[in-house]
Amino acid sequence: MRTIVCVAALLLMPWSLTAARATEPAVLPSVVVYAPSPCLACIDWADHLRQNGFTVIIEEKLQSDMPRIKRWLNVPTALESVHTAKVGRYFLEGHVPAADILLLLQEKPNARGLAVPGLPGGAPGRESYNPICDTACTILDNGGQPKEIRREAFNTMLVGPDGRSSVYARH
């Protein structure tokens, strides 16, 4: 009986080692962020990435250096934002949510990278917190006119090898 138990344990050992490896968290590549100094929203976005398991390196640049970096990484002009980042073989332009980056790294599409053009309110690093509203919120002035948009819908764009973009995720 003892021999059968030992043989069964030996047969199951490779499976248990494989199962243990499958539950280990994947090691994420570092994200290098090129950002003009000072840019608090850029720092907040980097913190968002850190909270989602990324190691982030911020390289502060002069505002005049940013166009050269964007050209180096082939970021389409129409999709530009303030900061630009690199993760693996992809660029990240603007306030791209960490979940979209994780999906990109998992799917590994033939693409240049992801972009969230402009500075949409509510994107990671661009949040305006309001305990009353957790969706698209607008603060009105005394006359009832829109004063400040606290959260707006935005898209993460996937930029293909030819520079054409398509919606990768909607937020």
TITORFI-196548 format. One record per atom (N, C-alpha, C, O, CB): residue in one letter; chain; atom name; y, x, z. Coordinates in steps of 0.2 Angstrom, whole numbers. Glycine has a CB too. Example, Ala and Ser with C-alpha at 12.3 -4.5 7.8 and 13.67 -1.06 7.14 Angstrom:
<nodes>
aa:ch:at:y:x:z
A:A:N:-28:66:39 .
A:A:CA:-22:62:39 .
A:A:C:-16:66:39 .
A:A:O:-17:71:42 .
A:A:CB:-22:57:45 .
S:A:N:-11:64:35 .
S:A:CA:-5:68:36 .
S:A:C:0:64:39 .
S:A:O:6:67:40 .
S:A:CB:-3:70:29 .
</nodes>
This chain:
<nodes>
aa:ch:at:y:x:z
M:A:N:-6:4:0 .
M:A:CA:0:0:0 .
M:A:C:6:4:0 .
M:A:O:11:3:-4 .
M:A:CB:0:-5:6 .
R:A:N:6:10:4 .
R:A:CA:12:14:4 .
R:A:C:13:17:-2 .
R:A:O:19:18:-4 .
R:A:CB:11:20:10 .
T:A:N:8:19:-6 .
T:A:CA:9:22:-13 .
T:A:C:12:17:-18 .
T:A:O:17:20:-21 .
T:A:CB:2:24:-15 .
I:A:N:11:11:-17 .
I:A:CA:14:6:-22 .
I:A:C:21:5:-20 .
I:A:O:25:5:-25 .
I:A:CB:10:-1:-21 .
V:A:N:23:5:-14 .
V:A:CA:30:5:-12 .
V:A:C:34:11:-14 .
V:A:O:39:10:-17 .
V:A:CB:31:4:-4 .
C:A:N:31:17:-14 .
C:A:CA:34:23:-16 .
C:A:C:35:23:-23 .
C:A:O:40:25:-26 .
C:A:CB:30:29:-14 .
V:A:N:30:21:-27 .
V:A:CA:30:21:-34 .
V:A:C:36:16:-37 .
V:A:O:40:17:-41 .
V:A:CB:24:19:-38 .
A:A:N:36:10:-33 .
A:A:CA:41:5:-35 .
A:A:C:48:8:-34 .
A:A:O:53:6:-38 .
A:A:CB:40:-2:-31 .
A:A:N:49:11:-28 .
A:A:CA:55:14:-27 .
A:A:C:57:19:-32 .
A:A:O:63:19:-34 .
A:A:CB:55:17:-20 .
L:A:N:53:23:-34 .
L:A:CA:54:28:-39 .
L:A:C:56:25:-46 .
L:A:O:61:27:-49 .
L:A:CB:48:33:-40 .
L:A:N:53:19:-47 .
L:A:CA:54:16:-54 .
L:A:C:61:12:-53 .
L:A:O:64:12:-59 .
L:A:CB:49:11:-55 .
L:A:N:63:10:-48 .
L:A:CA:70:7:-47 .
L:A:C:75:11:-46 .
L:A:O:81:9:-47 .
L:A:CB:69:2:-41 .
M:A:N:74:18:-44 .
M:A:CA:80:22:-43 .
M:A:C:84:23:-49 .
M:A:O:90:23:-48 .
M:A:CB:77:29:-41 .
P:A:N:82:24:-55 .
P:A:CA:87:25:-61 .
P:A:C:91:19:-61 .
P:A:O:97:19:-63 .
P:A:CB:83:26:-67 .
W:A:N:88:13:-60 .
W:A:CA:92:7:-61 .
W:A:C:98:7:-56 .
W:A:O:104:5:-57 .
W:A:CB:88:1:-60 .
S:A:N:96:8:-49 .
S:A:CA:101:8:-44 .
S:A:C:107:13:-45 .
S:A:O:112:12:-43 .
S:A:CB:98:9:-37 .
L:A:N:105:19:-48 .
L:A:CA:110:24:-49 .
L:A:C:115:21:-55 .
L:A:O:121:22:-55 .
L:A:CB:107:31:-51 .
T:A:N:112:18:-60 .
T:A:CA:116:15:-65 .
T:A:C:120:10:-63 .
T:A:O:126:9:-65 .
T:A:CB:111:13:-71 .
A:A:N:118:6:-59 .
A:A:CA:122:0:-56 .
A:A:C:127:3:-51 .
A:A:O:133:0:-52 .
A:A:CB:117:-5:-52 .
A:A:N:126:8:-48 .
A:A:CA:131:11:-44 .
A:A:C:137:14:-48 .
A:A:O:143:13:-46 .
A:A:CB:128:16:-39 .
R:A:N:135:17:-53 .
R:A:CA:140:20:-58 .
R:A:C:144:14:-61 .
R:A:O:150:15:-63 .
R:A:CB:137:24:-63 .
A:A:N:141:9:-63 .
A:A:CA:144:3:-66 .
A:A:C:150:0:-62 .
A:A:O:155:-3:-64 .
A:A:CB:139:-2:-68 .
T:A:N:149:0:-55 .
T:A:CA:154:-3:-51 .
T:A:C:159:2:-49 .
T:A:O:164:0:-46 .
T:A:CB:150:-5:-44 .
E:A:N:159:9:-51 .
E:A:CA:164:13:-49 .
E:A:C:170:12:-53 .
E:A:O:169:10:-59 .
E:A:CB:162:21:-50 .
P:A:N:176:12:-51 .
P:A:CA:182:11:-55 .
P:A:C:183:16:-60 .
P:A:O:182:22:-59 .
P:A:CB:188:10:-50 .
A:A:N:185:13:-66 .
A:A:CA:186:18:-72 .
A:A:C:192:22:-70 .
A:A:O:197:20:-67 .
A:A:CB:187:14:-78 .
V:A:N:192:29:-72 .
V:A:CA:198:33:-71 .
V:A:C:203:32:-77 .
V:A:O:201:32:-83 .
V:A:CB:196:41:-71 .
L:A:N:209:30:-75 .
L:A:CA:214:28:-81 .
L:A:C:218:34:-83 .
L:A:O:219:39:-78 .
L:A:CB:219:23:-78 .
P:A:N:220:35:-89 .
P:A:CA:224:40:-91 .
P:A:C:231:40:-88 .
P:A:O:233:35:-86 .
P:A:CB:224:41:-99 .
S:A:N:234:46:-87 .
S:A:CA:241:46:-84 .
S:A:C:245:43:-90 .
S:A:O:244:43:-96 .
S:A:CB:243:53:-83 .
V:A:N:251:40:-87 .
V:A:CA:256:37:-91 .
V:A:C:262:42:-90 .
V:A:O:264:42:-85 .
V:A:CB:258:29:-89 .
V:A:N:265:44:-96 .
V:A:CA:271:48:-95 .
V:A:C:276:44:-98 .
V:A:O:276:41:-103 .
V:A:CB:270:55:-100 .
V:A:N:281:43:-93 .
V:A:CA:287:39:-95 .
V:A:C:293:43:-96 .
V:A:O:295:47:-92 .
V:A:CB:289:34:-89 .
Y:A:N:296:42:-102 .
Y:A:CA:302:45:-104 .
Y:A:C:308:40:-103 .
Y:A:O:308:35:-106 .
Y:A:CB:302:48:-112 .
A:A:N:312:41:-98 .
A:A:CA:317:36:-96 .
A:A:C:324:40:-95 .
A:A:O:325:45:-93 .
A:A:CB:315:33:-90 .
P:A:N:329:36:-98 .
P:A:CA:336:39:-96 .
P:A:C:338:38:-89 .
P:A:O:335:34:-85 .
P:A:CB:342:35:-100 .
S:A:N:341:43:-86 .
S:A:CA:343:43:-79 .
S:A:C:350:41:-78 .
S:A:O:354:43:-82 .
S:A:CB:342:50:-76 .
P:A:N:352:37:-73 .
P:A:CA:347:33:-69 .
P:A:C:345:27:-72 .
P:A:O:349:23:-76 .
P:A:CB:350:32:-62 .
C:A:N:339:24:-71 .
C:A:CA:337:18:-74 .
C:A:C:332:15:-69 .
C:A:O:326:17:-69 .
C:A:CB:333:19:-81 .
L:A:N:335:11:-65 .
L:A:CA:331:8:-59 .
L:A:C:326:3:-62 .
L:A:O:320:3:-59 .
L:A:CB:336:4:-54 .
A:A:N:327:0:-67 .
A:A:CA:322:-5:-70 .
A:A:C:316:-1:-72 .
A:A:O:310:-3:-72 .
A:A:CB:324:-9:-75 .
C:A:N:317:5:-75 .
C:A:CA:312:10:-78 .
C:A:C:308:12:-72 .
C:A:O:301:13:-72 .
C:A:CB:315:16:-81 .
I:A:N:311:14:-66 .
I:A:CA:307:16:-60 .
I:A:C:303:10:-57 .
I:A:O:297:11:-55 .
I:A:CB:312:18:-55 .
D:A:N:306:4:-57 .
D:A:CA:302:-2:-55 .
D:A:C:296:-3:-60 .
D:A:O:291:-5:-57 .
D:A:CB:306:-8:-55 .
W:A:N:297:-2:-66 .
W:A:CA:291:-3:-71 .
W:A:C:285:2:-69 .
W:A:O:280:1:-69 .
W:A:CB:293:-2:-78 .
A:A:N:288:9:-68 .
A:A:CA:283:14:-66 .
A:A:C:279:12:-60 .
A:A:O:273:13:-59 .
A:A:CB:286:21:-65 .
D:A:N:283:9:-55 .
D:A:CA:279:7:-49 .
D:A:C:274:1:-50 .
D:A:O:269:1:-47 .
D:A:CB:285:5:-44 .
H:A:N:276:-3:-55 .
H:A:CA:271:-8:-57 .
H:A:C:265:-5:-59 .
H:A:O:259:-8:-58 .
H:A:CB:274:-13:-62 .
L:A:N:265:0:-63 .
L:A:CA:260:3:-66 .
L:A:C:255:7:-61 .
L:A:O:249:6:-60 .
L:A:CB:262:8:-71 .
R:A:N:259:10:-56 .
R:A:CA:255:13:-50 .
R:A:C:252:8:-46 .
R:A:O:246:9:-44 .
R:A:CB:261:17:-46 .
Q:A:N:255:2:-45 .
Q:A:CA:251:-3:-41 .
Q:A:C:245:-6:-45 .
Q:A:O:241:-9:-42 .
Q:A:CB:256:-9:-40 .
N:A:N:245:-4:-51 .
N:A:CA:239:-7:-55 .
N:A:C:234:-1:-57 .
N:A:O:230:-2:-62 .
N:A:CB:241:-10:-61 .
G:A:N:234:5:-53 .
G:A:CA:230:10:-54 .
G:A:C:231:16:-58 .
G:A:O:227:20:-59 .
G:A:CB:223:7:-56 .
F:A:N:237:16:-61 .
F:A:CA:239:21:-66 .
F:A:C:242:27:-62 .
F:A:O:246:26:-57 .
F:A:CB:244:19:-71 .
T:A:N:241:33:-64 .
T:A:CA:245:39:-62 .
T:A:C:251:39:-67 .
T:A:O:250:39:-73 .
T:A:CB:241:45:-62 .
V:A:N:257:39:-64 .
V:A:CA:263:39:-68 .
V:A:C:268:45:-67 .
V:A:O:269:47:-61 .
V:A:CB:268:33:-67 .
I:A:N:270:48:-73 .
I:A:CA:274:54:-72 .
I:A:C:280:52:-76 .
I:A:O:280:50:-82 .
I:A:CB:271:61:-76 .
I:A:N:286:52:-72 .
I:A:CA:292:51:-75 .
I:A:C:296:57:-77 .
I:A:O:297:61:-73 .
I:A:CB:297:46:-70 .
E:A:N:298:57:-84 .
E:A:CA:302:63:-86 .
E:A:C:309:60:-88 .
E:A:O:310:56:-93 .
E:A:CB:299:66:-93 .
E:A:N:314:61:-84 .
E:A:CA:321:59:-85 .
E:A:C:324:63:-91 .
E:A:O:323:69:-91 .
E:A:CB:325:60:-78 .
K:A:N:327:59:-95 .
K:A:CA:330:61:-101 .
K:A:C:337:59:-101 .
K:A:O:339:54:-98 .
K:A:CB:326:59:-107 .
L:A:N:341:63:-105 .
L:A:CA:348:60:-107 .
L:A:C:347:54:-111 .
L:A:O:343:54:-115 .
L:A:CB:352:66:-110 .
Q:A:N:352:50:-111 .
Q:A:CA:352:44:-116 .
Q:A:C:352:46:-123 .
Q:A:O:349:43:-127 .
Q:A:CB:358:40:-114 .
S:A:N:355:52:-124 .
S:A:CA:355:54:-131 .
S:A:C:349:57:-134 .
S:A:O:348:58:-140 .
S:A:CB:361:60:-132 .
D:A:N:344:59:-129 .
D:A:CA:337:61:-131 .
D:A:C:332:55:-133 .
D:A:O:327:57:-136 .
D:A:CB:334:65:-125 .
M:A:N:334:49:-131 .
M:A:CA:329:44:-131 .
M:A:C:328:42:-139 .
M:A:O:322:41:-140 .
M:A:CB:332:38:-128 .
P:A:N:332:42:-143 .
P:A:CA:331:41:-150 .
P:A:C:326:46:-153 .
P:A:O:321:44:-157 .
P:A:CB:337:40:-155 .
R:A:N:326:52:-151 .
R:A:CA:322:57:-154 .
R:A:C:315:56:-151 .
R:A:O:310:57:-155 .
R:A:CB:324:64:-152 .
I:A:N:314:54:-145 .
I:A:CA:308:53:-142 .
I:A:C:304:47:-146 .
I:A:O:298:47:-147 .
I:A:CB:308:51:-135 .
K:A:N:308:41:-147 .
K:A:CA:306:35:-150 .
K:A:C:303:37:-157 .
K:A:O:298:34:-159 .
K:A:CB:311:30:-150 .
R:A:N:307:41:-161 .
R:A:CA:305:43:-167 .
R:A:C:299:47:-167 .
R:A:O:294:47:-171 .
R:A:CB:310:47:-171 .
W:A:N:298:52:-162 .
W:A:CA:292:56:-161 .
W:A:C:286:52:-161 .
W:A:O:281:54:-163 .
W:A:CB:293:61:-155 .
L:A:N:286:47:-157 .
L:A:CA:281:42:-155 .
L:A:C:280:36:-161 .
L:A:O:276:32:-160 .
L:A:CB:281:39:-149 .
N:A:N:284:36:-166 .
N:A:CA:284:31:-171 .
N:A:C:285:24:-168 .
N:A:O:281:20:-170 .
N:A:CB:278:32:-174 .
V:A:N:290:23:-164 .
V:A:CA:292:17:-161 .
V:A:C:296:13:-166 .
V:A:O:301:16:-168 .
V:A:CB:295:17:-154 .
P:A:N:294:7:-169 .
P:A:CA:299:4:-174 .
P:A:C:305:2:-171 .
P:A:O:306:0:-165 .
P:A:CB:295:-2:-177 .
T:A:N:311:3:-174 .
T:A:CA:318:2:-172 .
T:A:C:318:-5:-169 .
T:A:O:322:-6:-164 .
T:A:CB:323:3:-177 .
A:A:N:315:-10:-173 .
A:A:CA:316:-17:-171 .
A:A:C:313:-19:-164 .
A:A:O:314:-24:-161 .
A:A:CB:313:-21:-176 .
L:A:N:309:-14:-162 .
L:A:CA:305:-16:-156 .
L:A:C:307:-12:-150 .
L:A:O:304:-11:-145 .
L:A:CB:298:-15:-157 .
E:A:N:313:-8:-150 .
E:A:CA:315:-3:-145 .
E:A:C:317:-7:-139 .
E:A:O:319:-13:-139 .
E:A:CB:320:1:-148 .
S:A:N:317:-3:-133 .
S:A:CA:319:-5:-127 .
S:A:C:323:1:-124 .
S:A:O:325:5:-128 .
S:A:CB:313:-8:-122 .
V:A:N:323:1:-117 .
V:A:CA:326:7:-114 .
V:A:C:322:13:-114 .
V:A:O:323:19:-116 .
V:A:CB:329:5:-108 .
H:A:N:316:12:-110 .
H:A:CA:311:18:-109 .
H:A:C:306:17:-114 .
H:A:O:304:12:-117 .
H:A:CB:309:18:-102 .
T:A:N:303:23:-115 .
T:A:CA:297:24:-119 .
T:A:C:292:28:-115 .
T:A:O:293:33:-112 .
T:A:CB:299:28:-126 .
A:A:N:285:26:-116 .
A:A:CA:280:30:-113 .
A:A:C:274:31:-117 .
A:A:O:274:29:-123 .
A:A:CB:278:26:-107 .
K:A:N:270:36:-115 .
K:A:CA:264:38:-119 .
K:A:C:258:37:-114 .
K:A:O:258:40:-108 .
K:A:CB:265:45:-122 .
V:A:N:253:34:-116 .
V:A:CA:246:34:-113 .
V:A:C:241:35:-118 .
V:A:O:240:31:-122 .
V:A:CB:245:27:-109 .
G:A:N:237:40:-117 .
G:A:CA:232:42:-121 .
G:A:C:235:43:-128 .
G:A:O:240:47:-129 .
G:A:CB:226:36:-122 .
R:A:N:232:40:-133 .
R:A:CA:235:40:-140 .
R:A:C:240:35:-142 .
R:A:O:243:35:-148 .
R:A:CB:230:40:-145 .
Y:A:N:242:31:-137 .
Y:A:CA:247:25:-138 .
Y:A:C:254:26:-135 .
Y:A:O:254:30:-130 .
Y:A:CB:244:19:-136 .
F:A:N:259:23:-139 .
F:A:CA:265:23:-135 .
F:A:C:266:16:-132 .
F:A:O:262:11:-134 .
F:A:CB:271:24:-141 .
L:A:N:270:16:-127 .
L:A:CA:272:10:-123 .
L:A:C:279:9:-123 .
L:A:O:283:14:-121 .
L:A:CB:269:10:-116 .
E:A:N:282:4:-126 .
E:A:CA:289:4:-127 .
E:A:C:292:-2:-123 .
E:A:O:289:-8:-124 .
E:A:CB:291:3:-134 .
G:A:N:296:-1:-118 .
G:A:CA:299:-6:-114 .
G:A:C:294:-8:-108 .
G:A:O:290:-4:-106 .
G:A:CB:300:-12:-118 .
H:A:N:295:-14:-106 .
H:A:CA:292:-17:-99 .
H:A:C:285:-20:-101 .
H:A:O:284:-26:-99 .
H:A:CB:297:-21:-96 .
V:A:N:280:-16:-103 .
V:A:CA:274:-19:-105 .
V:A:C:270:-20:-98 .
V:A:O:269:-15:-94 .
V:A:CB:270:-14:-110 .
P:A:N:267:-26:-97 .
P:A:CA:263:-27:-91 .
P:A:C:257:-23:-91 .
P:A:O:254:-21:-96 .
P:A:CB:261:-35:-91 .
A:A:N:255:-21:-85 .
A:A:CA:249:-16:-84 .
A:A:C:243:-20:-87 .
A:A:O:239:-16:-90 .
A:A:CB:248:-15:-77 .
A:A:N:242:-26:-86 .
A:A:CA:236:-30:-89 .
A:A:C:235:-29:-96 .
A:A:O:230:-28:-99 .
A:A:CB:237:-37:-87 .
D:A:N:241:-29:-100 .
D:A:CA:241:-28:-107 .
D:A:C:239:-21:-109 .
D:A:O:235:-19:-114 .
D:A:CB:248:-29:-110 .
I:A:N:241:-16:-105 .
I:A:CA:239:-9:-106 .
I:A:C:232:-8:-104 .
I:A:O:228:-4:-108 .
I:A:CB:244:-4:-101 .
L:A:N:229:-11:-99 .
L:A:CA:222:-10:-97 .
L:A:C:218:-13:-103 .
L:A:O:213:-10:-105 .
L:A:CB:221:-14:-91 .
L:A:N:220:-19:-106 .
L:A:CA:216:-22:-111 .
L:A:C:217:-17:-118 .
L:A:O:211:-16:-121 .
L:A:CB:219:-29:-113 .
L:A:N:222:-14:-119 .
L:A:CA:223:-10:-125 .
L:A:C:218:-4:-124 .
L:A:O:215:-2:-129 .
L:A:CB:230:-7:-125 .
L:A:N:218:-1:-118 .
L:A:CA:213:5:-117 .
L:A:C:206:3:-117 .
L:A:O:202:7:-119 .
L:A:CB:215:8:-110 .
Q:A:N:205:-3:-115 .
Q:A:CA:198:-6:-116 .
Q:A:C:196:-7:-123 .
Q:A:O:190:-5:-125 .
Q:A:CB:197:-12:-111 .
E:A:N:200:-11:-127 .
E:A:CA:198:-12:-134 .
E:A:C:199:-7:-139 .
E:A:O:195:-6:-144 .
E:A:CB:203:-18:-136 .
K:A:N:204:-2:-137 .
K:A:CA:205:4:-141 .
K:A:C:206:2:-149 .
K:A:O:202:5:-153 .
K:A:CB:199:9:-141 .
P:A:N:211:-2:-150 .
P:A:CA:212:-4:-157 .
P:A:C:215:2:-161 .
P:A:O:218:6:-158 .
P:A:CB:217:-10:-157 .
N:A:N:215:1:-167 .
N:A:CA:218:6:-172 .
N:A:C:225:4:-172 .
N:A:O:227:0:-176 .
N:A:CB:214:7:-179 .
A:A:N:229:7:-168 .
A:A:CA:236:5:-167 .
A:A:C:240:11:-165 .
A:A:O:238:16:-162 .
A:A:CB:237:-1:-163 .
R:A:N:247:10:-166 .
R:A:CA:252:15:-163 .
R:A:C:253:14:-155 .
R:A:O:253:19:-152 .
R:A:CB:258:15:-167 .
G:A:N:254:7:-154 .
G:A:CA:255:6:-147 .
G:A:C:257:-1:-145 .
G:A:O:257:-6:-150 .
G:A:CB:260:11:-144 .
L:A:N:260:-2:-139 .
L:A:CA:262:-9:-137 .
L:A:C:270:-9:-136 .
L:A:O:272:-3:-134 .
L:A:CB:259:-11:-131 .
A:A:N:273:-14:-137 .
A:A:CA:280:-14:-136 .
A:A:C:282:-21:-133 .
A:A:O:280:-26:-135 .
A:A:CB:284:-13:-142 .
V:A:N:287:-21:-128 .
V:A:CA:290:-27:-126 .
V:A:C:298:-26:-128 .
V:A:O:301:-22:-124 .
V:A:CB:289:-29:-118 .
P:A:N:300:-28:-133 .
P:A:CA:307:-27:-136 .
P:A:C:312:-29:-131 .
P:A:O:311:-34:-127 .
P:A:CB:308:-29:-142 .
G:A:N:318:-26:-131 .
G:A:CA:323:-28:-127 .
G:A:C:322:-27:-119 .
G:A:O:318:-23:-117 .
G:A:CB:325:-35:-128 .
L:A:N:325:-32:-115 .
L:A:CA:325:-32:-108 .
L:A:C:323:-39:-106 .
L:A:O:328:-41:-102 .
L:A:CB:331:-28:-105 .
P:A:N:318:-42:-107 .
P:A:CA:317:-49:-105 .
P:A:C:316:-49:-97 .
P:A:O:313:-46:-94 .
P:A:CB:310:-51:-108 .
G:A:N:320:-54:-95 .
G:A:CA:320:-56:-87 .
G:A:C:313:-58:-85 .
G:A:O:310:-62:-89 .
G:A:CB:325:-61:-86 .
G:A:N:310:-55:-80 .
G:A:CA:304:-57:-78 .
G:A:C:298:-53:-80 .
G:A:O:293:-53:-77 .
G:A:CB:302:-64:-80 .
A:A:N:299:-48:-85 .
A:A:CA:294:-43:-86 .
A:A:C:294:-38:-81 .
A:A:O:298:-38:-77 .
A:A:CB:296:-40:-93 .
P:A:N:288:-35:-80 .
P:A:CA:287:-30:-75 .
P:A:C:293:-25:-74 .
P:A:O:295:-22:-79 .
P:A:CB:281:-26:-75 .
G:A:N:296:-25:-69 .
G:A:CA:302:-20:-68 .
G:A:C:308:-24:-69 .
G:A:O:314:-21:-68 .
G:A:CB:301:-14:-72 .
R:A:N:308:-30:-72 .
R:A:CA:314:-34:-73 .
R:A:C:314:-41:-69 .
R:A:O:317:-45:-72 .
R:A:CB:315:-35:-81 .
E:A:N:310:-41:-64 .
E:A:CA:309:-47:-60 .
E:A:C:316:-48:-56 .
E:A:O:319:-44:-53 .
E:A:CB:303:-47:-56 .
S:A:N:317:-55:-56 .
S:A:CA:322:-57:-51 .
S:A:C:319:-62:-47 .
S:A:O:316:-67:-49 .
S:A:CB:329:-60:-55 .
Y:A:N:318:-61:-41 .
Y:A:CA:314:-65:-36 .
Y:A:C:318:-71:-34 .
Y:A:O:324:-70:-32 .
Y:A:CB:312:-61:-30 .
N:A:N:314:-76:-34 .
N:A:CA:317:-83:-32 .
N:A:C:312:-87:-29 .
N:A:O:307:-88:-32 .
N:A:CB:320:-87:-38 .
P:A:N:312:-88:-22 .
P:A:CA:307:-92:-19 .
P:A:C:306:-99:-21 .
P:A:O:300:-102:-20 .
P:A:CB:308:-92:-11 .
I:A:N:311:-102:-25 .
I:A:CA:310:-109:-27 .
I:A:C:307:-109:-34 .
I:A:O:303:-114:-35 .
I:A:CB:317:-112:-27 .
C:A:N:307:-104:-38 .
C:A:CA:305:-104:-45 .
C:A:C:301:-98:-47 .
C:A:O:303:-93:-46 .
C:A:CB:311:-105:-50 .
D:A:N:295:-100:-49 .
D:A:CA:291:-95:-51 .
D:A:C:289:-95:-59 .
D:A:O:285:-91:-61 .
D:A:CB:284:-95:-47 .
T:A:N:293:-99:-62 .
T:A:CA:292:-99:-70 .
T:A:C:299:-98:-73 .
T:A:O:303:-95:-70 .
T:A:CB:289:-106:-72 .
A:A:N:300:-100:-79 .
A:A:CA:306:-99:-83 .
A:A:C:312:-102:-79 .
A:A:O:312:-108:-78 .
A:A:CB:306:-102:-90 .
C:A:N:316:-98:-76 .
C:A:CA:321:-101:-71 .
C:A:C:328:-99:-74 .
C:A:O:329:-93:-77 .
C:A:CB:321:-98:-64 .
T:A:N:333:-103:-74 .
T:A:CA:340:-102:-75 .
T:A:C:344:-104:-70 .
T:A:O:343:-110:-67 .
T:A:CB:342:-106:-82 .
I:A:N:349:-100:-68 .
I:A:CA:354:-101:-63 .
I:A:C:360:-104:-66 .
I:A:O:362:-101:-71 .
I:A:CB:355:-95:-58 .
L:A:N:362:-110:-64 .
L:A:CA:368:-113:-67 .
L:A:C:374:-111:-63 .
L:A:O:374:-110:-57 .
L:A:CB:367:-120:-67 .
D:A:N:380:-111:-67 .
D:A:CA:386:-110:-63 .
D:A:C:389:-116:-61 .
D:A:O:385:-121:-61 .
D:A:CB:392:-106:-68 .
N:A:N:395:-116:-58 .
N:A:CA:397:-122:-55 .
N:A:C:399:-128:-60 .
N:A:O:398:-134:-58 .
N:A:CB:404:-121:-51 .
G:A:N:399:-126:-66 .
G:A:CA:400:-132:-71 .
G:A:C:394:-134:-74 .
G:A:O:394:-138:-79 .
G:A:CB:405:-129:-76 .
G:A:N:388:-131:-72 .
G:A:CA:382:-134:-74 .
G:A:C:379:-130:-80 .
G:A:O:374:-132:-83 .
G:A:CB:382:-141:-76 .
Q:A:N:383:-125:-82 .
Q:A:CA:381:-121:-88 .
Q:A:C:377:-115:-86 .
Q:A:O:377:-112:-80 .
Q:A:CB:388:-118:-91 .
P:A:N:372:-113:-90 .
P:A:CA:368:-107:-88 .
P:A:C:372:-101:-87 .
P:A:O:376:-99:-91 .
P:A:CB:363:-105:-94 .
K:A:N:370:-98:-81 .
K:A:CA:374:-92:-79 .
K:A:C:369:-86:-79 .
K:A:O:372:-80:-81 .
K:A:CB:376:-93:-72 .
E:A:N:363:-86:-77 .
E:A:CA:359:-81:-77 .
E:A:C:352:-83:-78 .
E:A:O:349:-88:-75 .
E:A:CB:359:-77:-70 .
I:A:N:348:-80:-83 .
I:A:CA:341:-82:-84 .
I:A:C:337:-77:-79 .
I:A:O:337:-71:-80 .
I:A:CB:339:-81:-91 .
R:A:N:333:-80:-75 .
R:A:CA:329:-76:-70 .
R:A:C:322:-74:-73 .
R:A:O:319:-69:-71 .
R:A:CB:329:-79:-63 .
R:A:N:320:-78:-77 .
R:A:CA:313:-77:-80 .
R:A:C:313:-80:-87 .
R:A:O:315:-86:-87 .
R:A:CB:307:-80:-75 .
E:A:N:311:-76:-92 .
E:A:CA:311:-79:-98 .
E:A:C:304:-77:-101 .
E:A:O:301:-72:-100 .
E:A:CB:317:-76:-103 .
A:A:N:302:-81:-106 .
A:A:CA:296:-80:-110 .
A:A:C:297:-74:-114 .
A:A:O:302:-73:-117 .
A:A:CB:294:-86:-114 .
F:A:N:291:-70:-114 .
F:A:CA:292:-64:-119 .
F:A:C:285:-62:-122 .
F:A:O:280:-65:-119 .
F:A:CB:294:-58:-115 .
N:A:N:285:-59:-127 .
N:A:CA:278:-56:-130 .
N:A:C:278:-49:-130 .
N:A:O:282:-45:-130 .
N:A:CB:278:-59:-137 .
T:A:N:271:-47:-129 .
T:A:CA:270:-40:-130 .
T:A:C:267:-39:-137 .
T:A:O:263:-43:-139 .
T:A:CB:264:-37:-124 .
M:A:N:270:-34:-140 .
M:A:CA:268:-34:-147 .
M:A:C:264:-28:-148 .
M:A:O:265:-22:-145 .
M:A:CB:275:-33:-152 .
L:A:N:259:-28:-153 .
L:A:CA:254:-23:-155 .
L:A:C:257:-20:-161 .
L:A:O:258:-24:-166 .
L:A:CB:247:-25:-155 .
V:A:N:258:-14:-161 .
V:A:CA:261:-10:-167 .
V:A:C:255:-7:-171 .
V:A:O:252:-2:-168 .
V:A:CB:266:-5:-166 .
G:A:N:253:-9:-177 .
G:A:CA:248:-6:-181 .
G:A:C:250:1:-183 .
G:A:O:255:3:-183 .
G:A:CB:246:-11:-186 .
P:A:N:245:4:-187 .
P:A:CA:246:11:-189 .
P:A:C:251:11:-195 .
P:A:O:254:16:-196 .
P:A:CB:239:13:-192 .
D:A:N:252:5:-198 .
D:A:CA:257:4:-204 .
D:A:C:264:3:-201 .
D:A:O:269:2:-205 .
D:A:CB:255:-1:-209 .
G:A:N:265:2:-194 .
G:A:CA:271:0:-191 .
G:A:C:272:-8:-191 .
G:A:O:277:-10:-188 .
G:A:CB:277:3:-195 .
R:A:N:268:-12:-194 .
R:A:CA:269:-19:-193 .
R:A:C:266:-21:-186 .
R:A:O:262:-18:-183 .
R:A:CB:264:-23:-199 .
S:A:N:270:-26:-184 .
S:A:CA:268:-29:-177 .
S:A:C:265:-36:-177 .
S:A:O:267:-40:-182 .
S:A:CB:274:-28:-172 .
S:A:N:261:-37:-172 .
S:A:CA:259:-44:-171 .
S:A:C:259:-45:-163 .
S:A:O:259:-41:-159 .
S:A:CB:252:-45:-174 .
V:A:N:259:-52:-162 .
V:A:CA:259:-53:-154 .
V:A:C:252:-51:-151 .
V:A:O:247:-54:-154 .
V:A:CB:260:-61:-153 .
Y:A:N:252:-47:-146 .
Y:A:CA:246:-45:-143 .
Y:A:C:245:-50:-136 .
Y:A:O:239:-51:-135 .
Y:A:CB:247:-38:-141 .
A:A:N:250:-52:-133 .
A:A:CA:250:-56:-127 .
A:A:C:256:-60:-126 .
A:A:O:262:-57:-128 .
A:A:CB:248:-52:-121 .
R:A:N:256:-66:-124 .
R:A:CA:262:-70:-122 .
R:A:C:262:-71:-115 .
R:A:O:257:-72:-111 .
R:A:CB:261:-77:-126 .
H:A:N:268:-70:-112 .
H:A:CA:270:-70:-105 .
H:A:C:276:-75:-104 .
H:A:O:277:-76:-98 .
H:A:CB:271:-63:-102 .
</nodes>
